[in-house]
Amino acid sequence: MLDFFKKKTEDTSANQVVETPRDFTNSIGMEFLYIDGGEFMMGRNPQYNEGGDVESPSHPVKLGGFWITKYPVTQEQYFKLTRVNPSFFKNDKVEEESSRRHPVEQVSWFDAKAYVELINRYEGKTRFYALPTEAQWEYVAKAGGNTRFTFGDSESQLNEHAVYEYSANAKTAAVGNRLPNRLGIHDLLGNVWEWCEDDFFANYNGAPSDGSPRIGGAEGESFKVRRGGSYKTGYLCLRSAFRGYSRPDLISNDIGFRLVINGNPLS
């Protein structure tokens, strides 16, 4: 009897693996990868003397599975729906023949949210596409570990993984130009900062433990979280736990965004 129940459990697990595709491309060519849910420690790793109060206290967060774009939103993808390209790095300001594969930048948090609403309407969805929560972003960046960077601890590997101060030639690069992290996600380090859904708070006291966005309160009304560093930043801003923030109306040529899907795109 025990063997019967053991076999039944193994068969069920096998079916679940088969039924969960790992990638999805939407109607405008955005590539998404599925991220399994799980639990991780969010915030600074006390093993390293970095971060300070803004990344503290370190706390456990448990998330459900979700989909995230393999790359930041590109200029081509932004133009397809908005019919405008606000980016600074285009035309003769890029080395390639076309900037279509460069990340869109010079978009405020409000612009990113408007794009989310637009793509949901375009595909007939409601609350389907979204900006990543800060917890979702860090969960993907840490990729099952708690190292300084999304690939490990050593700064010597940054040039292979990041478009940043010492490897960027003072401009953005086409997405996918550097190695992905362990989950297959590109451009988490550098290139452009990425807006998150959350309001910015000066520490993690009272932060959600379920991966939901932290919204509201007098402290959080004026600023929004941005993550990942950019082509302008030094290596410390590329750490998985590093937190940036700006007013939601800020427009800069080193801030863009990526999307998540909080549902099943194949149903």
JOFEN-V919487 format. One record per run of one state. SS is the DSSP state (2 for helix, 1 for strand, 0 for the rest). FROM is the first residue (numbers start at 1). TO is the last residue. If there is no record, write none. Layout:
# JOFEN-V919487
<<SS,FROM,TO> <SS,FROM,TO>>
This chain:
# JOFEN-V919487
<<0,1,1> <2,2,19> <0,20,22> <1,23,25> <0,26,30> <1,31,35> <0,36,37> <1,38,42> <0,43,52> <2,53,55> <0,56,58> <1,59,63> <0,64,65> <1,66,69> <0,70,73> <1,74,74> <2,75,82> <0,83,90> <2,91,93> <0,94,101> <1,102,103> <0,104,108> <2,109,122> <0,123,128> <1,129,131> <0,132,133> <2,134,142> <0,143,148> <1,149,149> <0,150,151> <1,152,152> <0,153,154> <2,155,161> <0,162,162> <1,163,163> <0,164,173> <1,174,174> <0,175,189> <1,190,190> <0,191,192> <1,193,199> <0,200,217> <2,218,220> <0,221,223> <1,224,227> <0,228,234> <2,235,238> <0,239,243> <1,244,246> <0,247,254> <1,255,256> <0,257,258> <1,259,261> <0,262,267>>
